[in-house]
Amino acid sequence: MAQVTVRQTGSPIRRTKDQRATLAGLGLNRLGRVSVLEDTPSVRGMIAKVHHLVEVLETK
């Protein structure tokens, strides 16, 4: 299955609780942290929800 690599670039400070929870669900909790996830519609939706806090590095 395809994978997507995501890096956290923004701080969750002063963000809503659901955005913080979304970052935690993506496995991100610190600036610069990188997470490799399965490329599914639910993961893409989570990335879209916090697109201003993360950067998609690559899709395999």
C-alpha distance matrix in Angstrom:
0.0 3.8 6.6 10.2 13.3 16.3 19.9 22.8 25.7 28.0 30.0 29.7 33.5 35.2 32.0 31.8 30.6 27.6 26.4 27.0 25.1 22.1 22.1 22.4 19.4 17.3 18.8 21.3 25.0 26.7 27.1 25.0 22.5 19.0 15.9 12.2 10.2 6.9 7.4 9.1 12.6 14.3 13.2 14.2 17.4 18.2 17.9 20.1 22.6 23.2 22.6 26.0 25.2 21.9 20.7 17.2 17.2 14.2 10.8 8.7
3.8 0.0 3.8 7.0 10.3 13.4 17.1 20.1 22.7 25.2 27.4 27.4 31.2 32.9 29.9 29.9 29.1 26.2 24.5 25.3 23.8 20.6 20.3 21.1 18.5 15.9 17.5 19.5 23.3 24.6 24.6 22.4 20.3 16.6 13.9 10.3 8.7 6.1 5.4 8.3 11.5 13.5 11.7 12.0 15.6 16.3 15.4 17.6 20.3 20.7 19.6 23.0 22.4 18.9 17.3 13.7 13.6 10.6 7.1 5.4
6.6 3.8 0.0 3.8 6.8 9.9 13.5 16.5 19.3 21.8 24.0 24.2 27.9 29.9 27.0 27.3 26.5 23.8 21.9 22.3 21.2 18.0 17.2 18.0 15.8 12.8 14.2 15.9 19.7 20.9 20.9 18.7 16.5 12.9 10.2 6.6 5.5 4.5 4.8 8.5 11.7 12.9 10.2 10.9 14.5 14.4 13.1 15.9 18.4 18.1 17.2 20.4 19.3 15.8 14.4 11.0 10.8 8.3 5.7 5.2
10.2 7.0 3.8 0.0 3.8 6.5 10.2 13.2 15.8 18.3 20.7 21.1 24.8 26.7 23.9 24.5 24.1 21.6 19.3 19.8 19.1 15.8 14.7 16.2 14.4 11.0 12.6 13.6 17.4 18.3 17.9 15.8 14.0 10.5 8.3 5.8 5.4 6.2 5.5 9.1 11.5 12.3 9.0 9.0 12.6 12.2 10.2 13.0 15.6 15.0 13.8 16.8 15.8 12.2 10.6 7.2 7.6 5.9 4.4 6.4
13.3 10.3 6.8 3.8 0.0 3.8 6.9 10.3 12.9 15.8 18.2 19.1 22.7 24.9 22.5 23.6 23.3 21.3 18.6 18.6 18.5 15.5 13.5 15.0 14.1 10.3 11.1 11.4 14.9 15.3 14.6 12.2 10.6 7.0 5.8 4.4 6.4 8.8 9.1 12.4 14.5 14.7 11.0 11.2 14.4 13.1 10.7 13.8 15.9 14.4 13.2 15.6 13.9 10.2 8.5 5.9 5.4 5.4 6.4 8.5
16.3 13.4 9.9 6.5 3.8 0.0 3.8 6.8 9.4 12.1 14.5 15.4 19.0 21.2 18.8 20.1 20.0 18.3 15.3 15.3 15.7 12.8 10.5 12.5 12.2 8.4 9.4 8.7 12.1 12.3 11.5 9.6 8.4 5.7 5.4 6.4 7.9 10.8 10.8 13.4 14.8 14.3 10.5 10.6 13.1 11.1 8.4 11.6 13.2 11.1 10.2 12.1 10.2 6.5 5.7 4.6 5.7 7.7 9.3 12.0
19.9 17.1 13.5 10.2 6.9 3.8 0.0 3.8 6.2 9.3 11.7 13.3 16.6 19.2 17.4 19.3 19.5 18.4 15.1 14.6 15.8 13.4 10.4 12.4 13.3 9.9 9.9 7.7 10.3 9.5 8.0 6.0 5.7 4.4 6.5 9.0 11.1 14.4 14.6 17.1 18.2 17.4 13.6 13.8 15.6 13.2 10.4 13.4 14.4 11.4 10.6 11.3 8.7 5.5 5.2 6.5 7.0 10.0 12.5 15.1
22.8 20.1 16.5 13.2 10.3 6.8 3.8 0.0 3.8 5.9 8.0 9.6 12.9 15.5 13.9 16.1 16.5 15.9 12.4 11.6 13.5 11.7 8.3 10.7 12.4 9.7 9.6 6.4 7.9 7.0 5.3 5.3 5.7 6.7 8.6 11.8 13.4 16.7 16.9 18.7 19.4 17.9 14.5 14.7 15.7 12.8 10.4 13.0 13.1 9.6 9.6 9.4 6.0 4.4 6.4 9.0 10.3 13.5 15.8 18.6
25.7 22.7 19.3 15.8 12.9 9.4 6.2 3.8 0.0 3.8 7.0 9.8 12.3 14.7 13.7 16.6 17.7 17.4 13.7 13.3 15.9 14.2 11.1 13.9 15.8 13.2 13.4 10.0 10.6 8.7 5.7 6.0 8.3 9.7 12.2 15.1 16.7 19.9 19.7 21.5 21.8 20.6 17.3 16.9 17.7 15.1 12.4 14.1 14.2 10.4 9.7 8.2 5.4 5.1 6.5 10.1 11.3 14.9 17.6 20.7
28.0 25.2 21.8 18.3 15.8 12.1 9.3 5.9 3.8 0.0 3.8 6.6 8.8 11.0 10.2 13.3 14.8 15.1 11.4 11.0 14.2 13.1 10.3 13.2 15.5 13.8 14.1 10.5 10.2 8.8 6.5 8.6 10.5 12.5 14.5 17.6 18.7 21.8 21.5 22.8 22.6 21.0 18.1 17.8 17.7 15.0 12.8 14.0 13.1 9.3 9.6 7.2 4.2 6.5 9.2 12.8 14.7 18.1 20.5 23.7
30.0 27.4 24.0 20.7 18.2 14.5 11.7 8.0 7.0 3.8 0.0 3.8 5.4 8.3 8.3 11.5 12.7 13.9 10.6 9.3 12.8 12.8 10.0 12.2 15.2 14.3 14.1 10.4 8.8 7.6 6.5 9.9 11.3 13.9 15.8 19.2 20.2 23.4 23.6 24.5 24.3 22.2 19.5 19.8 19.3 16.1 14.8 16.1 14.4 10.8 12.2 9.9 6.9 9.5 12.6 15.9 17.8 21.2 23.4 26.4
29.7 27.4 24.2 21.1 19.1 15.4 13.3 9.6 9.8 6.6 3.8 0.0 3.8 6.3 5.3 8.1 8.9 10.3 7.5 5.9 9.6 10.2 8.1 10.1 13.1 13.0 13.2 10.1 8.2 8.7 9.1 12.5 12.8 15.2 16.2 19.6 19.9 22.9 23.1 23.5 23.0 20.5 18.3 18.9 17.8 14.5 14.0 15.2 12.8 9.7 12.2 10.5 7.7 10.6 14.2 17.1 19.5 22.5 24.2 27.2
33.5 31.2 27.9 24.8 22.7 19.0 16.6 12.9 12.3 8.8 5.4 3.8 0.0 3.8 5.5 8.6 9.9 12.3 10.1 8.5 12.2 13.5 11.8 13.2 16.4 16.7 16.5 13.4 10.9 10.8 11.2 14.8 15.6 18.4 19.7 23.2 23.7 26.7 26.9 27.3 26.6 24.0 22.0 22.5 21.2 18.0 17.6 18.5 15.9 13.0 15.3 13.1 10.8 14.0 17.4 20.6 22.8 26.0 27.8 30.9
35.2 32.9 29.9 26.7 24.9 21.2 19.2 15.5 14.7 11.0 8.3 6.3 3.8 0.0 3.8 6.7 9.1 11.7 10.0 9.5 13.1 14.4 13.6 15.3 18.1 18.6 19.1 16.3 14.2 14.5 14.6 18.1 18.9 21.4 22.4 25.7 25.8 28.5 28.3 28.3 27.1 24.6 23.0 23.2 21.4 18.5 18.4 18.6 15.6 13.3 15.7 13.3 12.1 15.6 19.1 22.3 24.9 28.0 29.6 32.8
32.0 29.9 27.0 23.9 22.5 18.8 17.4 13.9 13.7 10.2 8.3 5.3 5.5 3.8 0.0 3.8 6.6 8.3 6.4 6.8 10.2 11.0 10.8 12.9 15.2 15.8 16.8 14.3 13.0 14.0 14.3 17.5 17.8 19.8 20.3 23.2 22.9 25.4 25.1 24.8 23.5 20.9 19.5 19.7 17.7 14.9 15.1 15.1 11.9 10.0 12.8 11.1 10.0 13.4 17.1 19.9 22.8 25.6 26.9 30.1
31.8 29.9 27.3 24.5 23.6 20.1 19.3 16.1 16.6 13.3 11.5 8.1 8.6 6.7 3.8 0.0 3.8 5.5 5.4 6.5 8.8 10.0 11.1 12.7 14.4 15.8 17.2 15.4 14.3 16.1 17.0 20.0 19.8 21.4 21.3 23.9 23.0 25.1 24.8 24.0 22.4 19.6 18.8 19.3 16.7 14.1 15.2 15.1 11.4 10.6 14.0 13.1 12.3 15.3 19.0 21.3 24.5 26.9 27.7 30.8
30.6 29.1 26.5 24.1 23.3 20.0 19.5 16.5 17.7 14.8 12.7 8.9 9.9 9.1 6.6 3.8 0.0 3.8 5.4 5.1 6.1 8.5 9.9 10.5 12.1 14.3 15.4 14.2 13.0 15.6 17.3 20.2 19.3 20.9 20.3 22.9 21.8 23.9 24.1 23.1 21.8 18.5 18.0 19.1 16.6 13.7 15.5 16.0 12.3 11.8 15.5 15.2 13.8 16.3 20.0 21.9 25.0 27.2 27.7 30.5
27.6 26.2 23.8 21.6 21.3 18.3 18.4 15.9 17.4 15.1 13.9 10.3 12.3 11.7 8.3 5.5 3.8 0.0 3.8 5.4 5.0 6.1 8.7 9.7 10.2 12.3 14.2 13.6 13.5 16.3 17.8 20.2 19.0 19.9 18.8 21.0 19.4 21.1 21.0 19.7 18.2 15.0 14.7 15.8 13.1 10.4 12.7 13.0 9.4 9.7 13.5 14.1 13.1 15.0 18.5 19.9 23.2 25.0 25.2 27.9
26.4 24.5 21.9 19.3 18.6 15.3 15.1 12.4 13.7 11.4 10.6 7.5 10.1 10.0 6.4 5.4 5.4 3.8 0.0 3.8 5.4 5.0 6.3 8.7 9.7 10.6 12.6 11.2 11.3 13.6 14.6 16.9 16.1 17.1 16.4 18.8 17.7 19.7 19.5 18.8 17.5 14.7 13.6 14.2 12.0 9.0 10.2 10.7 7.3 6.4 10.2 10.5 9.2 11.3 14.9 16.7 19.9 22.1 22.6 25.6
27.0 25.3 22.3 19.8 18.6 15.3 14.6 11.6 13.3 11.0 9.3 5.9 8.5 9.5 6.8 6.5 5.1 5.4 3.8 0.0 3.8 5.4 5.2 6.3 8.7 10.0 10.8 9.3 8.3 11.0 12.7 15.4 14.2 15.8 15.4 18.2 17.6 20.1 20.5 20.2 19.5 16.4 14.9 16.2 14.6 11.1 12.1 13.6 10.6 8.9 12.5 12.4 10.1 12.0 15.7 17.6 20.4 22.7 23.5 26.2
25.1 23.8 21.2 19.1 18.5 15.7 15.8 13.5 15.9 14.2 12.8 9.6 12.2 13.1 10.2 8.8 6.1 5.0 5.4 3.8 0.0 3.8 5.4 5.0 6.1 8.6 9.8 9.6 9.5 12.9 15.1 17.3 15.4 16.4 15.1 17.4 16.2 18.3 19.0 18.2 17.7 14.2 13.2 15.2 13.4 9.9 12.0 13.8 10.9 10.2 13.9 14.8 12.6 13.7 17.1 18.3 21.1 22.9 23.1 25.5
22.1 20.6 18.0 15.8 15.5 12.8 13.4 11.7 14.2 13.1 12.8 10.2 13.5 14.4 11.0 10.0 8.5 6.1 5.0 5.4 3.8 0.0 3.8 5.4 4.9 6.3 8.7 8.7 9.9 13.0 14.6 16.1 14.3 14.5 13.0 14.9 13.4 15.4 15.6 14.9 14.3 11.1 9.7 11.4 9.9 6.2 8.3 10.2 7.8 7.4 10.8 12.4 10.6 11.0 14.2 15.1 18.1 19.6 19.7 22.2
22.1 20.3 17.2 14.7 13.5 10.5 10.4 8.3 11.1 10.3 10.0 8.1 11.8 13.6 10.8 11.1 9.9 8.7 6.3 5.2 5.4 3.8 0.0 3.8 5.4 5.1 6.4 5.2 6.5 9.3 10.9 12.4 10.6 11.3 10.4 13.1 12.5 15.2 15.8 16.0 16.0 13.2 10.9 12.5 11.9 8.1 8.5 11.2 9.4 7.4 10.3 11.4 8.6 8.7 12.0 13.3 15.9 17.9 18.6 21.1
22.4 21.1 18.0 16.2 15.0 12.5 12.4 10.7 13.9 13.2 12.2 10.1 13.2 15.3 12.9 12.7 10.5 9.7 8.7 6.3 5.0 5.4 3.8 0.0 3.8 5.3 5.0 5.3 5.9 9.6 12.2 13.7 11.2 12.0 10.7 13.3 12.8 15.5 16.9 17.0 17.4 14.3 12.2 14.6 14.2 10.4 11.6 14.5 12.7 11.1 14.0 15.1 12.2 12.1 15.1 16.0 18.2 19.9 20.3 22.4
19.4 18.5 15.8 14.4 14.1 12.2 13.3 12.4 15.8 15.5 15.2 13.1 16.4 18.1 15.2 14.4 12.1 10.2 9.7 8.7 6.1 4.9 5.4 3.8 0.0 3.8 5.3 7.4 9.3 12.8 15.0 15.9 13.1 12.9 10.5 12.2 10.6 12.7 14.1 13.6 14.2 10.9 9.1 12.1 11.7 8.3 10.2 13.2 11.8 11.3 14.0 16.0 13.6 12.9 15.5 15.6 17.9 18.9 18.7 20.5
17.3 15.9 12.8 11.0 10.3 8.4 9.9 9.7 13.2 13.8 14.3 13.0 16.7 18.6 15.8 15.8 14.3 12.3 10.6 10.0 8.6 6.3 5.1 5.3 3.8 0.0 3.8 5.5 8.7 11.5 13.1 13.3 10.5 9.6 7.1 8.9 7.7 10.4 11.7 12.1 13.1 10.6 7.7 10.2 10.9 7.5 8.1 11.6 11.2 10.1 12.0 14.2 11.7 10.1 12.2 12.0 14.1 15.2 15.2 17.2
18.8 17.5 14.2 12.6 11.1 9.4 9.9 9.6 13.4 14.1 14.1 13.2 16.5 19.1 16.8 17.2 15.4 14.2 12.6 10.8 9.8 8.7 6.4 5.0 5.3 3.8 0.0 3.8 6.6 9.4 11.7 11.8 8.5 8.2 6.2 8.8 8.9 12.1 14.2 15.1 16.6 14.1 11.2 13.8 14.7 11.3 11.5 15.1 14.5 12.8 14.6 16.2 13.1 11.6 13.6 13.7 15.1 16.4 16.9 18.4
21.3 19.5 15.9 13.6 11.4 8.7 7.7 6.4 10.0 10.5 10.4 10.1 13.4 16.3 14.3 15.4 14.2 13.6 11.2 9.3 9.6 8.7 5.2 5.3 7.4 5.5 3.8 0.0 3.8 6.1 8.0 8.7 6.0 7.0 6.8 10.3 11.1 14.6 16.0 17.2 18.3 15.9 12.8 14.7 15.3 11.8 11.2 14.5 13.7 11.2 12.9 13.7 10.2 9.1 11.5 12.6 14.1 16.2 17.4 19.5
25.0 23.3 19.7 17.4 14.9 12.1 10.3 7.9 10.6 10.2 8.8 8.2 10.9 14.2 13.0 14.3 13.0 13.5 11.3 8.3 9.5 9.9 6.5 5.9 9.3 8.7 6.6 3.8 0.0 3.8 7.0 9.1 7.1 9.7 10.2 13.9 14.9 18.3 19.8 20.8 21.6 19.0 16.1 17.9 18.1 14.3 14.0 16.9 15.5 12.7 14.8 14.7 11.0 11.1 13.9 15.7 17.1 19.6 21.1 23.2
26.7 24.6 20.9 18.3 15.3 12.3 9.5 7.0 8.7 8.8 7.6 8.7 10.8 14.5 14.0 16.1 15.6 16.3 13.6 11.0 12.9 13.0 9.3 9.6 12.8 11.5 9.4 6.1 3.8 0.0 3.8 6.3 5.6 9.1 11.1 14.9 16.6 20.3 21.6 23.0 23.9 21.7 18.6 19.9 20.3 16.8 15.7 18.5 17.4 14.0 15.5 14.7 10.9 11.0 13.3 15.6 16.5 19.4 21.5 23.7
27.1 24.6 20.9 17.9 14.6 11.5 8.0 5.3 5.7 6.5 6.5 9.1 11.2 14.6 14.3 17.0 17.3 17.8 14.6 12.7 15.1 14.6 10.9 12.2 15.0 13.1 11.7 8.0 7.0 3.8 0.0 3.8 5.6 8.9 11.7 15.3 17.4 21.0 21.7 23.6 24.3 22.5 19.2 19.9 20.5 17.3 15.4 17.9 17.3 13.6 14.1 12.9 9.3 9.3 11.1 14.0 14.5 17.9 20.5 23.0
25.0 22.4 18.7 15.8 12.2 9.6 6.0 5.3 6.0 8.6 9.9 12.5 14.8 18.1 17.5 20.0 20.2 20.2 16.9 15.4 17.3 16.1 12.4 13.7 15.9 13.3 11.8 8.7 9.1 6.3 3.8 0.0 3.8 6.3 9.8 13.1 15.8 19.4 20.2 22.6 23.8 22.4 18.8 19.4 20.7 17.8 15.5 18.2 18.3 14.8 14.6 14.0 10.6 9.3 9.9 12.1 11.8 15.1 18.0 20.2
22.5 20.3 16.5 14.0 10.6 8.4 5.7 5.7 8.3 10.5 11.3 12.8 15.6 18.9 17.8 19.8 19.3 19.0 16.1 14.2 15.4 14.3 10.6 11.2 13.1 10.5 8.5 6.0 7.1 5.6 5.6 3.8 0.0 3.8 6.8 10.4 13.0 16.7 18.1 20.3 21.8 20.2 16.6 17.8 19.3 16.2 14.4 17.6 17.7 14.5 14.9 15.1 11.6 9.8 10.7 12.0 11.9 14.6 16.9 18.8
19.0 16.6 12.9 10.5 7.0 5.7 4.4 6.7 9.7 12.5 13.9 15.2 18.4 21.4 19.8 21.4 20.9 19.9 17.1 15.8 16.4 14.5 11.3 12.0 12.9 9.6 8.2 7.0 9.7 9.1 8.9 6.3 3.8 0.0 3.8 6.9 9.9 13.5 14.9 17.5 19.4 18.3 14.5 15.6 17.7 15.1 13.0 16.5 17.3 14.6 14.4 15.4 12.4 9.6 9.5 9.7 9.1 11.3 13.3 15.0
15.9 13.9 10.2 8.3 5.8 5.4 6.5 8.6 12.2 14.5 15.8 16.2 19.7 22.4 20.3 21.3 20.3 18.8 16.4 15.4 15.1 13.0 10.4 10.7 10.5 7.1 6.2 6.8 10.2 11.1 11.7 9.8 6.8 3.8 0.0 3.8 6.3 10.1 11.9 14.3 16.5 15.3 11.6 13.3 15.5 13.0 11.6 15.3 16.2 14.2 14.4 16.2 13.5 10.5 10.7 9.9 9.9 11.0 12.0 13.4
12.2 10.3 6.6 5.8 4.4 6.4 9.0 11.8 15.1 17.6 19.2 19.6 23.2 25.7 23.2 23.9 22.9 21.0 18.8 18.2 17.4 14.9 13.1 13.3 12.2 8.9 8.8 10.3 13.9 14.9 15.3 13.1 10.4 6.9 3.8 0.0 3.8 7.1 9.2 12.1 14.9 14.3 10.8 12.5 15.3 13.6 12.2 15.9 17.4 16.0 15.8 18.2 16.0 12.7 12.1 10.0 9.7 9.4 9.4 10.1
10.2 8.7 5.5 5.4 6.4 7.9 11.1 13.4 16.7 18.7 20.2 19.9 23.7 25.8 22.9 23.0 21.8 19.4 17.7 17.6 16.2 13.4 12.5 12.8 10.6 7.7 8.9 11.1 14.9 16.6 17.4 15.8 13.0 9.9 6.3 3.8 0.0 3.8 6.3 8.5 11.5 10.8 7.6 9.9 12.6 11.3 10.7 14.2 15.7 15.1 15.3 18.2 16.4 13.4 13.2 10.9 11.6 10.8 9.6 10.4
6.9 6.1 4.5 6.2 8.8 10.8 14.4 16.7 19.9 21.8 23.4 22.9 26.7 28.5 25.4 25.1 23.9 21.1 19.7 20.1 18.3 15.4 15.2 15.5 12.7 10.4 12.1 14.6 18.3 20.3 21.0 19.4 16.7 13.5 10.1 7.1 3.8 0.0 3.8 5.8 9.4 9.6 7.4 9.4 12.4 12.1 12.0 14.9 16.8 17.0 17.0 20.3 19.1 16.0 15.6 12.8 13.6 11.9 9.5 9.6
7.4 5.4 4.8 5.5 9.1 10.8 14.6 16.9 19.7 21.5 23.6 23.1 26.9 28.3 25.1 24.8 24.1 21.0 19.5 20.5 19.0 15.6 15.8 16.9 14.1 11.7 14.2 16.0 19.8 21.6 21.7 20.2 18.1 14.9 11.9 9.2 6.3 3.8 0.0 3.8 6.9 8.4 6.4 6.9 10.3 11.0 10.5 12.7 15.2 15.9 15.3 18.9 18.3 15.3 14.5 11.4 12.7 10.8 7.9 8.7
9.1 8.3 8.5 9.1 12.4 13.4 17.1 18.7 21.5 22.8 24.5 23.5 27.3 28.3 24.8 24.0 23.1 19.7 18.8 20.2 18.2 14.9 16.0 17.0 13.6 12.1 15.1 17.2 20.8 23.0 23.6 22.6 20.3 17.5 14.3 12.1 8.5 5.8 3.8 0.0 3.8 5.4 5.3 6.2 8.7 10.0 10.7 12.3 14.4 15.9 15.9 19.6 19.3 16.8 16.7 13.9 15.9 14.3 11.4 12.3
12.6 11.5 11.7 11.5 14.5 14.8 18.2 19.4 21.8 22.6 24.3 23.0 26.6 27.1 23.5 22.4 21.8 18.2 17.5 19.5 17.7 14.3 16.0 17.4 14.2 13.1 16.6 18.3 21.6 23.9 24.3 23.8 21.8 19.4 16.5 14.9 11.5 9.4 6.9 3.8 0.0 3.8 5.5 5.0 6.1 8.7 9.8 10.4 12.3 14.6 14.6 18.4 18.7 16.8 17.0 14.7 17.3 16.1 13.5 15.1
14.3 13.5 12.9 12.3 14.7 14.3 17.4 17.9 20.6 21.0 22.2 20.5 24.0 24.6 20.9 19.6 18.5 15.0 14.7 16.4 14.2 11.1 13.2 14.3 10.9 10.6 14.1 15.9 19.0 21.7 22.5 22.4 20.2 18.3 15.3 14.3 10.8 9.6 8.4 5.4 3.8 0.0 3.8 5.4 5.0 6.3 8.7 9.8 10.6 12.9 13.9 17.5 17.3 15.8 16.8 15.1 17.9 17.3 15.3 17.0
13.2 11.7 10.2 9.0 11.0 10.5 13.6 14.5 17.3 18.1 19.5 18.3 22.0 23.0 19.5 18.8 18.0 14.7 13.6 14.9 13.2 9.7 10.9 12.2 9.1 7.7 11.2 12.8 16.1 18.6 19.2 18.8 16.6 14.5 11.6 10.8 7.6 7.4 6.4 5.3 5.5 3.8 0.0 3.8 5.3 5.0 6.2 8.6 9.8 11.0 11.7 15.3 14.6 12.6 13.4 11.7 14.4 14.0 12.4 14.4
14.2 12.0 10.9 9.0 11.2 10.6 13.8 14.7 16.9 17.8 19.8 18.9 22.5 23.2 19.7 19.3 19.1 15.8 14.2 16.2 15.2 11.4 12.5 14.6 12.1 10.2 13.8 14.7 17.9 19.9 19.9 19.4 17.8 15.6 13.3 12.5 9.9 9.4 6.9 6.2 5.0 5.4 3.8 0.0 3.8 5.4 5.1 6.1 8.6 10.2 9.8 13.6 13.9 11.9 12.1 10.2 13.3 12.9 11.4 13.9
17.4 15.6 14.5 12.6 14.4 13.1 15.6 15.7 17.7 17.7 19.3 17.8 21.2 21.4 17.7 16.7 16.6 13.1 12.0 14.6 13.4 9.9 11.9 14.2 11.7 10.9 14.7 15.3 18.1 20.3 20.5 20.7 19.3 17.7 15.5 15.3 12.6 12.4 10.3 8.7 6.1 5.0 5.3 3.8 0.0 3.8 5.4 5.0 6.2 8.9 9.6 13.1 13.7 12.7 13.9 12.8 16.3 16.4 15.1 17.7
18.2 16.3 14.4 12.2 13.1 11.1 13.2 12.8 15.1 15.0 16.1 14.5 18.0 18.5 14.9 14.1 13.7 10.4 9.0 11.1 9.9 6.2 8.1 10.4 8.3 7.5 11.3 11.8 14.3 16.8 17.3 17.8 16.2 15.1 13.0 13.6 11.3 12.1 11.0 10.0 8.7 6.3 5.0 5.4 3.8 0.0 3.8 5.4 5.1 6.7 8.4 11.6 11.2 10.4 12.4 12.0 15.4 16.1 15.5 18.1
17.9 15.4 13.1 10.2 10.7 8.4 10.4 10.4 12.4 12.8 14.8 14.0 17.6 18.4 15.1 15.2 15.5 12.7 10.2 12.1 12.0 8.3 8.5 11.6 10.2 8.1 11.5 11.2 14.0 15.7 15.4 15.5 14.4 13.0 11.6 12.2 10.7 12.0 10.5 10.7 9.8 8.7 6.2 5.1 5.4 3.8 0.0 3.8 5.4 5.4 5.5 9.1 8.9 7.3 8.7 8.4 12.0 13.1 12.9 16.1
20.1 17.6 15.9 13.0 13.8 11.6 13.4 13.0 14.1 14.0 16.1 15.2 18.5 18.6 15.1 15.1 16.0 13.0 10.7 13.6 13.8 10.2 11.2 14.5 13.2 11.6 15.1 14.5 16.9 18.5 17.9 18.2 17.6 16.5 15.3 15.9 14.2 14.9 12.7 12.3 10.4 9.8 8.6 6.1 5.0 5.4 3.8 0.0 3.8 5.5 4.9 8.4 9.8 9.2 10.4 10.4 14.1 15.2 14.9 18.3
22.6 20.3 18.4 15.6 15.9 13.2 14.4 13.1 14.2 13.1 14.4 12.8 15.9 15.6 11.9 11.4 12.3 9.4 7.3 10.6 10.9 7.8 9.4 12.7 11.8 11.2 14.5 13.7 15.5 17.4 17.3 18.3 17.7 17.3 16.2 17.4 15.7 16.8 15.2 14.4 12.3 10.6 9.8 8.6 6.2 5.1 5.4 3.8 0.0 3.8 5.8 8.2 9.2 9.8 12.2 13.0 16.7 18.1 18.1 21.3
23.2 20.7 18.1 15.0 14.4 11.1 11.4 9.6 10.4 9.3 10.8 9.7 13.0 13.3 10.0 10.6 11.8 9.7 6.4 8.9 10.2 7.4 7.4 11.1 11.3 10.1 12.8 11.2 12.7 14.0 13.6 14.8 14.5 14.6 14.2 16.0 15.1 17.0 15.9 15.9 14.6 12.9 11.0 10.2 8.9 6.7 5.4 5.5 3.8 0.0 3.8 5.4 5.4 6.5 9.5 11.2 14.7 16.8 17.6 20.9
22.6 19.6 17.2 13.8 13.2 10.2 10.6 9.6 9.7 9.6 12.2 12.2 15.3 15.7 12.8 14.0 15.5 13.5 10.2 12.5 13.9 10.8 10.3 14.0 14.0 12.0 14.6 12.9 14.8 15.5 14.1 14.6 14.9 14.4 14.4 15.8 15.3 17.0 15.3 15.9 14.6 13.9 11.7 9.8 9.6 8.4 5.5 4.9 5.8 3.8 0.0 3.8 5.4 5.4 7.1 8.8 12.4 14.5 15.5 19.1
26.0 23.0 20.4 16.8 15.6 12.1 11.3 9.4 8.2 7.2 9.9 10.5 13.1 13.3 11.1 13.1 15.2 14.1 10.5 12.4 14.8 12.4 11.4 15.1 16.0 14.2 16.2 13.7 14.7 14.7 12.9 14.0 15.1 15.4 16.2 18.2 18.2 20.3 18.9 19.6 18.4 17.5 15.3 13.6 13.1 11.6 9.1 8.4 8.2 5.4 3.8 0.0 3.8 5.9 8.0 10.8 14.0 16.7 18.3 22.0
25.2 22.4 19.3 15.8 13.9 10.2 8.7 6.0 5.4 4.2 6.9 7.7 10.8 12.1 10.0 12.3 13.8 13.1 9.2 10.1 12.6 10.6 8.6 12.2 13.6 11.7 13.1 10.2 11.0 10.9 9.3 10.6 11.6 12.4 13.5 16.0 16.4 19.1 18.3 19.3 18.7 17.3 14.6 13.9 13.7 11.2 8.9 9.8 9.2 5.4 5.4 3.8 0.0 3.8 7.1 10.3 13.1 16.1 18.0 21.4
21.9 18.9 15.8 12.2 10.2 6.5 5.5 4.4 5.1 6.5 9.5 10.6 14.0 15.6 13.4 15.3 16.3 15.0 11.3 12.0 13.7 11.0 8.7 12.1 12.9 10.1 11.6 9.1 11.1 11.0 9.3 9.3 9.8 9.6 10.5 12.7 13.4 16.0 15.3 16.8 16.8 15.8 12.6 11.9 12.7 10.4 7.3 9.2 9.8 6.5 5.4 5.9 3.8 0.0 3.8 6.7 9.4 12.4 14.3 17.6
20.7 17.3 14.4 10.6 8.5 5.7 5.2 6.4 6.5 9.2 12.6 14.2 17.4 19.1 17.1 19.0 20.0 18.5 14.9 15.7 17.1 14.2 12.0 15.1 15.5 12.2 13.6 11.5 13.9 13.3 11.1 9.9 10.7 9.5 10.7 12.1 13.2 15.6 14.5 16.7 17.0 16.8 13.4 12.1 13.9 12.4 8.7 10.4 12.2 9.5 7.1 8.0 7.1 3.8 0.0 3.8 6.1 9.3 11.7 15.2
17.2 13.7 11.0 7.2 5.9 4.6 6.5 9.0 10.1 12.8 15.9 17.1 20.6 22.3 19.9 21.3 21.9 19.9 16.7 17.6 18.3 15.1 13.3 16.0 15.6 12.0 13.7 12.6 15.7 15.6 14.0 12.1 12.0 9.7 9.9 10.0 10.9 12.8 11.4 13.9 14.7 15.1 11.7 10.2 12.8 12.0 8.4 10.4 13.0 11.2 8.8 10.8 10.3 6.7 3.8 0.0 3.8 5.9 7.9 11.5
17.2 13.6 10.8 7.6 5.4 5.7 7.0 10.3 11.3 14.7 17.8 19.5 22.8 24.9 22.8 24.5 25.0 23.2 19.9 20.4 21.1 18.1 15.9 18.2 17.9 14.1 15.1 14.1 17.1 16.5 14.5 11.8 11.9 9.1 9.9 9.7 11.6 13.6 12.7 15.9 17.3 17.9 14.4 13.3 16.3 15.4 12.0 14.1 16.7 14.7 12.4 14.0 13.1 9.4 6.1 3.8 0.0 3.8 7.2 10.1
14.2 10.6 8.3 5.9 5.4 7.7 10.0 13.5 14.9 18.1 21.2 22.5 26.0 28.0 25.6 26.9 27.2 25.0 22.1 22.7 22.9 19.6 17.9 19.9 18.9 15.2 16.4 16.2 19.6 19.4 17.9 15.1 14.6 11.3 11.0 9.4 10.8 11.9 10.8 14.3 16.1 17.3 14.0 12.9 16.4 16.1 13.1 15.2 18.1 16.8 14.5 16.7 16.1 12.4 9.3 5.9 3.8 0.0 3.8 6.5
10.8 7.1 5.7 4.4 6.4 9.3 12.5 15.8 17.6 20.5 23.4 24.2 27.8 29.6 26.9 27.7 27.7 25.2 22.6 23.5 23.1 19.7 18.6 20.3 18.7 15.2 16.9 17.4 21.1 21.5 20.5 18.0 16.9 13.3 12.0 9.4 9.6 9.5 7.9 11.4 13.5 15.3 12.4 11.4 15.1 15.5 12.9 14.9 18.1 17.6 15.5 18.3 18.0 14.3 11.7 7.9 7.2 3.8 0.0 3.8
8.7 5.4 5.2 6.4 8.5 12.0 15.1 18.6 20.7 23.7 26.4 27.2 30.9 32.8 30.1 30.8 30.5 27.9 25.6 26.2 25.5 22.2 21.1 22.4 20.5 17.2 18.4 19.5 23.2 23.7 23.0 20.2 18.8 15.0 13.4 10.1 10.4 9.6 8.7 12.3 15.1 17.0 14.4 13.9 17.7 18.1 16.1 18.3 21.3 20.9 19.1 22.0 21.4 17.6 15.2 11.5 10.1 6.5 3.8 0.0
